[in-house]
Amino acid sequence: MTCGRLLRYEIKNQTIHLHFEHLKARIEIITPKIVNVFAGFMSEEHRSKAIEVVKTIPCEVHVEERPDGLWILTDALRVRVCDDFKVDFLDEEEALVCEDYRGSRIPLKRVSEEYLKLLAEEGHRAGEADKEGGHLIEVVKTMTGSEHFYGLGDKTGYLDKRHYDYEMWNTDNPDPQVDTFKALYKSIPFFITLTDSHVYGLFFDNPYKSYFNMGQESDDYFWFGADQGNLDYYYIAGANMPQVLSGYMYLTGTAPLPQKWTLGYHQSRWGYVVQEDIQAIADGMREHDIPCDSIHLDIDYMRGYRDFTWDLTRYHNDPEGFLQKLSDRGFHMVCINDAGVKKEAGYDVYDEGVENGYFAKTPEGDVYINAVWPGEAAFPDFGNPKVREWWTDKMDFFVKKGIRGVWNDMNEPASFKGPLPDDVVFTDEDRPADHAAMHNVYGHLMSKATYEGLKKHDGRRPFVITRACFAGSQKYAMVWTGDNTSMWGHLQMAIPQLCNLGLSGMPFAGTDIGGFCADTTPELLARWIELGALSPFCRNHSAMGSRRQEPWVFGEEVLAIYRKYVKLRYRLIPYFYDLFFEEEKTGAPIMRPLVYEYEKDMVVRTCNDEFLIGSRILAAPVVQQGANHRMVYLPEGEWYDYWTREKITGPVWFVREAPLDTCPLYVKAGTVLPCMPEQSYVGEKPNDTLLLDVFPGEGEYDHYLDNGEDFAYRDGRYHQYHFTVKPDGTVETQIVHAGYEKPYERIL
Ligand code: GLC
């Protein structure tokens, strides 16, 4: 699109309105480091789901007309606007950081119609590449050559997204996920660009299907675009990756501190059909001495896969009593809830939805029907605030049963009878909207309603899991990566995928430990728990019909390894909890790629097989079948081997022995790890004792303590301890905030 010459501009507060020959646009300074670039094609306002309130910080903004364009200056950056709506970003020293590409694009890959037909007949999708390019909205930025790209949500493949292309369209594709997948369940149109000289973030706040070409088309440029919606993107400056991510979290919100038990171990399987199955799992966990805080109920608990129903025959007519007994033994029960509501006259949820017009409709005005687990199903129109209220109130059903968390599924929305057509009619708050507009935010809005429902009916910090989401969903739900497969490739992928979710503002995330589809092996399960025990969310889940994969099914060796790592996880729960407290304030992820902490180190920019938990623990798990050694890289600084306590100075590469029971772990010198005394579930013992695991050196550490359940901490009812570690291994303790009524009695 040609926008023409910049004819004039007006400044209103921190917004510069731009009048080009063929386009009206605007640039808004949100903070000295965050700039919004906007041209309204569909509407003149933000219709953002990701950003609920644009929190503009009043700041100095200067505008200068210079020979090479209109310059907008803040304390931290410069924006240069040129004819044709070319927008460049520079740092405060006026060095170019992110520039609109002026050269010509490479021609689209044109394939003859005849050849495309032939490919289609053979079932190939290769011709689809032909459609790329030429979108209504395209932002094309110059590549200087040293770019690495991180983020973009839950995409398959590797950490660095350079040279790949993706789509944002929440997708439930049951095939084993491979690198060539363009999209999975989540759409988070945000990425961080790291070059040899700079780092910055770009967030394309457009909920329609969008495209991200990260230098796959050409080494000269990368681009993102969409065919509908507005040109609406944010440039986020920062001195380093943490600052850039924190800017994105400032816009879209951080994930709230979860209840402490959610950081424990979760056991799940599609196919725990009757109460006795659950009972056996609860007994198995305690008998085999595997700490466990939660068992998840998949769709089996429902009556014929109808939402908000319970198959009483499977629970001896008393699910409440059964759940209470489990709760007495420390199990917090979580249950699944699907987006599709069974079409069946006489089923109250369906009837209420039809009567009140709460379901998505065909353009002719009938309830739109597709199929999901219950067979024919209708789709709640979550963009309608009344529908969200309705859903919010329905959470009472779960809370009254004794359920402590809700797991939202099939909310892309998934549909077994072909995709929902683009023209299915939904609502966007106060106006009709089509499926094309609402698809990517459907899971987000369902999660918002669920979060509000648990908050209202339970009152504690809501625990909501979601499969589909959009940018900003972290405020309401945590995520798992959906239906992975029990294969080594997916264990390998777990590291870059979870790290990129963290860099996309989704800190609370995990994979199905052991793999969901297909049959796991003893070795794969052992290696998966070694990684999974250190992921933010730790849940073993598998599909009906696959080989069972509870910790004890493969005999003593695997069981002992499983126990060792779940116990390590429990020991470290106070450390994880500290990280979540920090995350709520700054947006810093829990599981971090090494590049997040060591961005100047070239080695780690493409590191796919190591990760950090916070800034102090480095994990180098074995993710290769048959391997009992692996190469480890430690970045600069002094480290300790967690198991042997040997001191190692980085940067260094070395070979570490890693037999089946060993996940190589390293801790930074000068660290004190806050540890929880051994227990079978969070809260089994009074939380009166903190153990300190010290790794001598110079260091400081802040430790956080509260009741682990409700929102009292927001009124200051928490304790904060500050530890100073000395080279001789001694630790000085200070209490820097004293608001919690039950502080530790002992710190050992
Ligand atoms: C979907 C979910 C999976 C669940 C299954 C049955 O495939 O991703 O986790 O077990 O549905 O509800």
Residues whose N, C-alpha, C, O or C-beta is under 5 A from the ligand:
A	BS01	GLC	W270 D298 I299 D409 G482 D483
